[in-house]
Amino acid sequence: MPDTDADYAGEILILAGDTQLPAQARLAGQVEPVDGRFHWGGRLAPGRELAELVRAGRRGVRVRIGDGPAREATLGEVDPWGGVRLRGTGPPPWAAQQAD
């Protein structure tokens, strides 16, 4: 369960061109004082198709939760356990309270 309204844990959809991959995610975000923008990210649970996407060189993706808007994000490297880091800047794909 999310700890605050700036956290999300659950299923997301990774959109990469014509590819759509469901994934389990643990994401969090905060306003970064240096640039004043909301930065969010976290870890995607291990998944063979997701790891193959990253190893094929795909970094830029969109992320959607439920019927919400798709948000631009960047995939990181595959970790030793098969999980993948994800990060984005701007509004997150979940409903989060953001400081002004």
C-alpha positions as CSV (number, residue, x, y, z in Angstrom):
1,M,0.0,0.0,0.0
2,P,1.3,3.5,-0.8
3,D,2.7,5.3,2.2
4,T,1.8,8.8,1.0
5,D,0.0,10.4,-1.9
6,A,3.4,10.8,-3.6
7,D,3.9,7.0,-3.7
8,Y,2.4,4.2,-5.8
9,A,2.6,0.4,-5.7
10,G,0.8,-1.8,-8.1
11,E,0.3,-2.6,-11.8
12,I,1.3,-0.2,-14.5
13,L,1.4,-0.5,-18.3
14,I,4.6,0.2,-20.2
15,L,4.0,1.6,-23.7
16,A,6.9,1.3,-26.1
17,G,5.8,2.0,-29.7
18,D,3.3,-0.8,-30.5
19,T,4.4,-2.8,-27.5
20,Q,2.3,-2.8,-24.3
21,L,3.8,-4.6,-21.3
22,P,2.1,-4.8,-17.9
23,A,4.5,-4.6,-14.9
24,Q,4.4,-4.4,-11.2
25,A,5.9,-1.2,-9.9
26,R,6.9,0.6,-6.7
27,L,7.1,4.3,-7.4
28,A,7.6,7.5,-5.4
29,G,8.0,11.1,-6.2
30,Q,8.9,14.5,-4.8
31,V,9.4,18.1,-5.8
32,E,13.1,18.6,-6.4
33,P,14.1,21.9,-4.7
34,V,16.9,22.6,-7.2
35,D,14.7,22.8,-10.3
36,G,11.2,23.0,-8.7
37,R,9.9,20.1,-10.8
38,F,8.2,16.9,-9.6
39,H,10.6,13.9,-10.2
40,W,9.2,10.4,-9.8
41,G,10.5,6.9,-10.3
42,G,11.2,3.6,-8.8
43,R,11.6,-0.1,-9.6
44,L,9.7,-2.4,-11.9
45,A,9.5,-6.1,-10.8
46,P,11.5,-8.6,-12.9
47,G,10.0,-9.6,-16.2
48,R,11.5,-11.3,-19.2
49,E,9.8,-9.2,-21.8
50,L,10.7,-6.0,-20.0
51,A,14.3,-7.0,-19.6
52,E,14.4,-7.9,-23.4
53,L,13.0,-4.5,-24.2
54,V,15.8,-2.7,-22.2
55,R,18.5,-5.0,-23.6
56,A,17.3,-4.2,-27.1
57,G,18.2,-0.5,-26.4
58,R,14.7,0.9,-25.6
59,R,14.8,3.7,-23.0
60,G,12.1,6.1,-23.8
61,V,8.6,4.8,-22.9
62,R,5.2,6.0,-21.7
63,V,3.6,4.7,-18.5
64,R,-0.1,4.5,-17.8
65,I,-2.0,3.4,-14.7
66,G,-5.5,2.3,-15.3
67,D,-7.4,4.7,-17.5
68,G,-5.1,7.6,-16.5
69,P,-3.0,9.6,-18.9
70,A,0.2,8.1,-20.3
71,R,3.3,9.9,-19.0
72,E,6.8,10.0,-20.5
73,A,9.4,8.0,-18.6
74,T,12.9,6.5,-19.0
75,L,13.9,2.9,-18.4
76,G,17.2,2.2,-16.7
77,E,19.5,-0.8,-16.8
78,V,18.3,-4.3,-15.8
79,D,19.5,-5.1,-12.3
80,P,21.0,-8.5,-11.3
81,W,17.6,-9.7,-10.2
82,G,15.9,-8.8,-13.5
83,G,14.2,-5.6,-12.3
84,V,14.3,-2.3,-14.1
85,R,14.6,1.2,-12.8
86,L,12.1,3.8,-14.1
87,R,12.2,7.6,-13.8
88,G,10.2,10.5,-15.0
89,T,9.8,14.3,-14.5
90,G,6.6,16.2,-14.4
91,P,3.2,14.9,-13.5
92,P,3.3,11.2,-12.5
93,P,1.0,8.6,-13.9
94,W,-0.8,8.3,-10.6
95,A,-2.8,11.0,-8.8
96,A,-0.3,12.6,-6.5
97,Q,-0.6,15.8,-4.4
98,Q,2.2,18.1,-5.6
99,A,3.5,21.1,-3.7
100,D,3.3,24.4,-5.6
